Amino acid sequence: MALNLYKAITKAYPEWLEWEPETVLYTLEIDGETVTADKVLAVQTIAVNSNKVTRNSFVFEKVVVALCNGFPIMESYDKPHVEELTYAVPVIQSIVAEVHGISKDEVKFSGDVPEYVAAIGKDQGWVVLTTPLSFAQEMLSNIKKVPGPIKDEYREINEKVSKAPKKYLDSERADILRYVGAYLYNPDAKA
């Protein structure tokens, strides 16, 4: 949805990336719809400040929260869940790739973003992060010492679930369902 939002606004208003946030919201007539307003401003932030979003954990966090239909609070930290990160990282990569005319694979996360994502993974009990968050796996492995066989089992679970998450919806294993939830999470999905 966010990439389509970027494309639609850019087609209608090619100069919108140069506008102040108030001008964006006024021009697009977004009044009172905070989720939509925050998402539009997050998309603009990704397009205009790609380096900040991919390198600064505070900016990254606020964009992730907005893309997941949350309400970013600028005065405090509001750690997203791994499921939200798994959804938002490919969205960010898609928009950055579209804006800069590169492939999604060329969009890298650096600065303190990998450490931030690893810390979230550690706090939430993840051993092996989902594939979109692989840029933070080495950092997580460094701060969360887990024996090789256990880590290998989680890598195997991640690998098979990432390819066909719906296939594992009926699993009785909580560790498998955790990955299923992360891969299927979509704040824009219709019930």
N, C-alpha and C positions, 0 to 999 in steps of 0.2 A: 504494500500500500504506500509506504513512504517514498519509494522510488517513483511510483506513478504520480504521487502528489508533487514531487519535484518536477517531473516532466510536464505535468498539466499546468502548474503555475508558471514555469519557464516559457512554455508555449504561449500562454496568455499575456504574460508580463515579462519579457526577456530581461528587463532591467531590475527585477525584484531583488536580486542578490545584493544590490547596492543600497537598498532601502533600509531605513531604521525599523526596528521591530514594530513601533507604533504605526508606521506607514503601511507595513505589510498587513497588519491586522485590520486597519481601517479600510484599505483598498480591497481586501478579500472579504470584508464585512463579517469578520469573525468577532462577534460580541457575545459574551457570556458563555461561550463554549470553551472552557479552559483546556480540556483535553485536546481538542482540535487546535487551539491556539498554540499550546505548548509543543504539539507535534510539528506544526508548520514552522515554528521558530527553531525547533531542533533540526529540521531538514535544512533550513537556511544556514544554521550554524555549521552543519556538516559540509555544505557546499562552499561556504565562504572561509571557514577556518578548519579545513581538513586536518592540518598539522596539529592544531590544538586538540581536536577530538581524538586523534589517534595517538597522541603523546602525553596528554595531561589528564590524569585520572579524575580530577574534579570535573572538568568539562565533559569527559567521556561519560562519567556517571550521570550527569544531568541529562545528556542526550539519550542515554539508554533508558532512563526513567520515563522521559517524555515519549520516546518511541513505543514504550510498552503501556501507554495510556495512563501513566502515573502523573503525579504533580510534583515536579522538581522544586525543592526548597533550596534556594540559593545560599541561605545562611547556615546550612548544616550538611553533614554527610548523610546519605540515604542509600546504603548499599543495596543494589539490586540482587536478585537471586540468580544462580547459575542458569536457570531456565530462561530468565529474561536476557541475560548476556548471550546465551546461545541463539536467541532470536535476533537480538539487536546487532551483533557483530556483523553478520552477513548483510544486513540492511545498510549499515554504515559503509561497508566495503562496496556495495552496489552503487550507492550515491557518489562516493568518492571516485570510483572508477568511471562513472558516467560523466562527472564534472571534468575530470582530468584526462579523459580519453585513454584510460589504461585498463588492464584486466583486473578483476577482483583479486586475483592472486598476487598482484603487485602492490596491493594496499597492505601495509605492514603496521602493526601496533608496536610502539616503542616507548621511550621515556619511562614514566612510572606506571603506565597502563598494565604491562604484564605482571608486575608485582602486585598491583591492586587486584587484578583478576585472580591471581594465585592466592592472595590473602582471603578473598571471598570464598574461593573453592575450599581452602583449609577450614575456614570458620564454619562452612556448611557441610563439612565432612566428605568432600569429594577426594578420591584417590587419583582417578584419571579424569581429566576434564573432557567435555564433549569436543568433537572435532573442530568446530569453529573457534574454540578457545585454546587450541593446541599451541598457540604462540606463548601461552603462560604455563604450559605443562612443566617445562624444565624448572622454572622458578618454584612451582608447587612441589615438585619432587625434591627440591633442595630444602624446603622448609618442613615438609611432611615426610618423614622417613618411614617407608612402607617396604616390607620384604618383597623381593623380586617376584616370587610366585603369585602373591596377592595382586601386585600391580599388573602382572601379565594377564591375570584373569579379568581384571577390570578393562584392560585394553581390548581384550577379545570381546567382552560384552559391548563396549562402546562401538567397536568396529562393526559387529553384526547388527546392532540396533540402529546405528546411523544409516544403514542402507535401506531398511524397511521397518521403521518403528511401529507401524500399525500391526505388523505381523506378530508383535510381542505384547499386544494389549491384554491378552488373557493370561499372561504369565503370573505365577504365584510368587515369584521372587521379587522382593522389594528393590534389590539392587538393579534388576533389569527394568522394572517399572520406573525407577528414577530416571534412567536414560530415556525411556519412552516419553515420559513427561517433558523432559528437556527438549527433545527433538520435535515434539508435537505442539509445544507451547506457541500460541499465536494470539496476541491480544486483539487482533482485528478479525478473528474468525467469528462467523455467525453460528449461533447455537442451533 
